[in-house]
Amino acid sequence: MVHSLSGKFQPVPFRTAAGKMNTDEVSAQAKRIPDYEPNKYDTYDGVDVAEVTVDTETCRIHVKRVLAVHDCGRPMKPAQVISQINGGFLQGISYTLFEHRLLDPNYGIMVNANLDRYKIIRSYEVPEIEVLLTESYIGQSSTDASGIGEAAGIISAGAARGAPLA
């Protein structure tokens, strides 16, 4: 609803008000308050713990469960944050356990023969992932938000690739 500037309280439907305008465009601008410094708080803290089983005959590793605890300030959309952590961890599992990417050491390009044999995690291999978000409000900015991305799970799972199994 649009209200008259004349002081009279008489609601008018937006479509009616827009039909009386002498322009094709409506725009608005806004600015954040000055305390927002986007590059000052771009980090987050987190830890991922995984329960895995190893078949000693086949050397097959299976990730059974994952607990991911992350702090990203005040999560504006918690479901999206949790989804990012889940997706990141699944990418990390793919990288760590399945992908066998061969790179040319001189040029840094992938030299695998094709992508149809490039293995990634399949739906039946997805572990149970529990995500806990801790929220810290330390006066970072007007919103107390920092950020998170898929790297939240990729970093820890990818680091496991270099860890010895025994």
C-alpha beads as a LAMMPS data file, in Angstrom:
LAMMPS data file: protein, C-alpha beads

166 atoms
165 bonds

1 atom types
1 bond types

-500.0 500.0 xlo xhi
-500.0 500.0 ylo yhi
-500.0 500.0 zlo zhi

Masses

1 110.0

Atoms # bond

1 1 1 0.000 0.000 0.000
2 1 1 1.082 3.548 -0.709
3 1 1 0.061 6.397 1.591
4 1 1 -0.548 9.998 0.555
5 1 1 2.042 12.649 1.452
6 1 1 -0.737 15.189 2.008
7 1 1 -1.201 13.895 5.533
8 1 1 -4.480 12.171 4.836
9 1 1 -4.432 8.510 5.722
10 1 1 -5.962 6.971 2.656
11 1 1 -4.291 3.738 1.498
12 1 1 -3.933 3.344 -2.243
13 1 1 -2.939 0.073 -3.950
14 1 1 0.596 0.223 -5.396
15 1 1 -0.670 -0.640 -8.900
16 1 1 -3.009 2.391 -8.842
17 1 1 -0.288 4.716 -7.557
18 1 1 2.248 3.418 -10.119
19 1 1 -0.280 3.961 -12.920
20 1 1 -0.422 7.671 -12.050
21 1 1 3.347 8.168 -12.177
22 1 1 5.018 10.094 -14.996
23 1 1 7.968 7.688 -15.145
24 1 1 8.752 4.068 -15.984
25 1 1 11.138 3.571 -13.085
26 1 1 11.077 3.532 -9.292
27 1 1 14.383 3.344 -7.436
28 1 1 15.802 3.717 -3.952
29 1 1 19.285 3.821 -2.465
30 1 1 20.570 2.944 0.976
31 1 1 23.931 2.806 2.736
32 1 1 25.216 0.772 5.625
33 1 1 26.029 2.538 8.825
34 1 1 29.704 3.599 9.079
35 1 1 30.806 0.912 11.588
36 1 1 30.722 -1.806 8.932
37 1 1 34.202 -2.830 7.796
38 1 1 33.740 -5.804 5.460
39 1 1 37.370 -6.986 5.405
40 1 1 37.992 -6.728 9.130
41 1 1 36.002 -9.810 10.217
42 1 1 36.096 -12.160 7.253
43 1 1 37.300 -15.140 9.269
44 1 1 35.479 -17.802 11.197
45 1 1 36.436 -20.579 13.560
46 1 1 35.412 -24.178 13.259
47 1 1 36.304 -27.755 13.893
48 1 1 35.237 -30.940 12.120
49 1 1 35.497 -34.431 13.585
50 1 1 34.802 -37.557 11.565
51 1 1 34.247 -41.177 12.518
52 1 1 35.683 -43.423 9.825
53 1 1 36.101 -47.133 9.252
54 1 1 38.902 -48.710 7.253
55 1 1 38.657 -52.108 5.588
56 1 1 42.206 -53.380 6.098
57 1 1 41.908 -55.909 3.266
58 1 1 40.727 -53.494 0.571
59 1 1 42.069 -50.266 2.158
60 1 1 38.624 -48.762 1.554
61 1 1 37.812 -45.853 3.848
62 1 1 34.214 -45.099 4.784
63 1 1 33.194 -41.900 6.567
64 1 1 30.372 -42.871 8.927
65 1 1 29.600 -39.668 10.828
66 1 1 30.771 -36.084 10.935
67 1 1 30.370 -33.472 13.628
68 1 1 31.025 -29.929 12.398
69 1 1 31.055 -27.060 14.900
70 1 1 31.482 -23.595 13.386
71 1 1 31.267 -19.986 14.501
72 1 1 30.359 -17.383 11.914
73 1 1 29.198 -14.570 14.149
74 1 1 25.464 -14.152 13.850
75 1 1 24.126 -16.469 11.130
76 1 1 21.557 -14.505 9.154
77 1 1 20.141 -17.633 7.503
78 1 1 21.150 -20.637 9.650
79 1 1 19.747 -23.201 7.192
80 1 1 21.930 -21.747 4.432
81 1 1 25.001 -21.752 6.672
82 1 1 24.414 -25.390 7.577
83 1 1 23.921 -26.245 3.910
84 1 1 27.223 -24.539 3.010
85 1 1 29.057 -26.555 5.668
86 1 1 27.429 -29.809 4.471
87 1 1 28.320 -29.073 0.856
88 1 1 31.855 -28.112 1.756
89 1 1 32.381 -31.285 3.713
90 1 1 31.039 -33.447 0.871
91 1 1 33.432 -31.722 -1.534
92 1 1 36.230 -32.335 0.950
93 1 1 35.363 -36.029 1.244
94 1 1 35.352 -36.298 -2.566
95 1 1 38.754 -34.643 -2.777
96 1 1 40.222 -36.714 0.037
97 1 1 38.907 -40.189 -0.765
98 1 1 37.839 -40.379 -4.398
99 1 1 39.354 -37.801 -6.691
100 1 1 42.545 -38.786 -8.404
101 1 1 43.408 -35.666 -10.288
102 1 1 46.676 -35.808 -12.147
103 1 1 48.341 -32.467 -12.732
104 1 1 51.234 -31.711 -15.032
105 1 1 53.891 -30.408 -12.609
106 1 1 55.296 -27.978 -15.170
107 1 1 52.075 -26.387 -16.382
108 1 1 49.552 -27.108 -13.599
109 1 1 46.921 -28.433 -15.996
110 1 1 44.881 -31.582 -15.429
111 1 1 46.123 -34.483 -17.535
112 1 1 43.512 -37.084 -16.610
113 1 1 42.307 -38.845 -19.752
114 1 1 38.652 -37.850 -19.254
115 1 1 36.070 -36.841 -16.685
116 1 1 33.786 -39.871 -17.029
117 1 1 36.113 -41.809 -14.729
118 1 1 36.700 -38.901 -12.362
119 1 1 35.300 -40.204 -9.093
120 1 1 33.356 -38.099 -6.596
121 1 1 31.214 -39.015 -3.606
122 1 1 27.934 -40.773 -4.455
123 1 1 24.670 -40.367 -2.584
124 1 1 24.902 -43.716 -0.793
125 1 1 28.353 -42.762 0.529
126 1 1 27.203 -39.528 2.180
127 1 1 27.747 -39.768 5.936
128 1 1 25.500 -38.487 8.683
129 1 1 26.579 -34.858 9.154
130 1 1 25.627 -32.959 12.277
131 1 1 26.316 -29.228 12.198
132 1 1 26.329 -27.086 15.310
133 1 1 26.566 -23.333 14.960
134 1 1 28.031 -21.313 17.791
135 1 1 27.167 -17.664 17.738
136 1 1 29.512 -14.958 18.934
137 1 1 28.423 -11.381 19.275
138 1 1 31.496 -9.323 19.950
139 1 1 30.450 -6.050 18.431
140 1 1 32.042 -6.895 15.088
141 1 1 29.691 -4.591 13.252
142 1 1 26.097 -3.469 13.341
143 1 1 24.974 -6.988 12.421
144 1 1 27.615 -9.096 14.235
145 1 1 27.767 -11.216 11.075
146 1 1 31.027 -12.455 9.604
147 1 1 30.760 -15.227 7.042
148 1 1 31.221 -18.825 6.064
149 1 1 31.437 -20.771 2.853
150 1 1 31.969 -24.230 1.493
151 1 1 35.596 -24.001 2.542
152 1 1 34.397 -24.715 6.082
153 1 1 34.282 -28.453 5.379
154 1 1 36.784 -28.626 2.536
155 1 1 39.711 -27.414 4.613
156 1 1 39.508 -30.057 7.325
157 1 1 38.589 -32.948 5.026
158 1 1 41.279 -31.964 2.543
159 1 1 43.868 -31.777 5.308
160 1 1 43.067 -35.400 6.181
161 1 1 44.306 -36.394 2.720
162 1 1 47.860 -35.810 3.816
163 1 1 47.443 -37.559 7.176
164 1 1 48.730 -41.113 7.563
165 1 1 46.157 -43.853 8.107
166 1 1 48.061 -45.641 10.837

Bonds

1 1 1 2
2 1 2 3
3 1 3 4
4 1 4 5
5 1 5 6
6 1 6 7
7 1 7 8
8 1 8 9
9 1 9 10
10 1 10 11
11 1 11 12
12 1 12 13
13 1 13 14
14 1 14 15
15 1 15 16
16 1 16 17
17 1 17 18
18 1 18 19
19 1 19 20
20 1 20 21
21 1 21 22
22 1 22 23
23 1 23 24
24 1 24 25
25 1 25 26
26 1 26 27
27 1 27 28
28 1 28 29
29 1 29 30
30 1 30 31
31 1 31 32
32 1 32 33
33 1 33 34
34 1 34 35
35 1 35 36
36 1 36 37
37 1 37 38
38 1 38 39
39 1 39 40
40 1 40 41
41 1 41 42
42 1 42 43
43 1 43 44
44 1 44 45
45 1 45 46
46 1 46 47
47 1 47 48
48 1 48 49
49 1 49 50
50 1 50 51
51 1 51 52
52 1 52 53
53 1 53 54
54 1 54 55
55 1 55 56
56 1 56 57
57 1 57 58
58 1 58 59
59 1 59 60
60 1 60 61
61 1 61 62
62 1 62 63
63 1 63 64
64 1 64 65
65 1 65 66
66 1 66 67
67 1 67 68
68 1 68 69
69 1 69 70
70 1 70 71
71 1 71 72
72 1 72 73
73 1 73 74
74 1 74 75
75 1 75 76
76 1 76 77
77 1 77 78
78 1 78 79
79 1 79 80
80 1 80 81
81 1 81 82
82 1 82 83
83 1 83 84
84 1 84 85
85 1 85 86
86 1 86 87
87 1 87 88
88 1 88 89
89 1 89 90
90 1 90 91
91 1 91 92
92 1 92 93
93 1 93 94
94 1 94 95
95 1 95 96
96 1 96 97
97 1 97 98
98 1 98 99
99 1 99 100
100 1 100 101
101 1 101 102
102 1 102 103
103 1 103 104
104 1 104 105
105 1 105 106
106 1 106 107
107 1 107 108
108 1 108 109
109 1 109 110
110 1 110 111
111 1 111 112
112 1 112 113
113 1 113 114
114 1 114 115
115 1 115 116
116 1 116 117
117 1 117 118
118 1 118 119
119 1 119 120
120 1 120 121
121 1 121 122
122 1 122 123
123 1 123 124
124 1 124 125
125 1 125 126
126 1 126 127
127 1 127 128
128 1 128 129
129 1 129 130
130 1 130 131
131 1 131 132
132 1 132 133
133 1 133 134
134 1 134 135
135 1 135 136
136 1 136 137
137 1 137 138
138 1 138 139
139 1 139 140
140 1 140 141
141 1 141 142
142 1 142 143
143 1 143 144
144 1 144 145
145 1 145 146
146 1 146 147
147 1 147 148
148 1 148 149
149 1 149 150
150 1 150 151
151 1 151 152
152 1 152 153
153 1 153 154
154 1 154 155
155 1 155 156
156 1 156 157
157 1 157 158
158 1 158 159
159 1 159 160
160 1 160 161
161 1 161 162
162 1 162 163
163 1 163 164
164 1 164 165
165 1 165 166
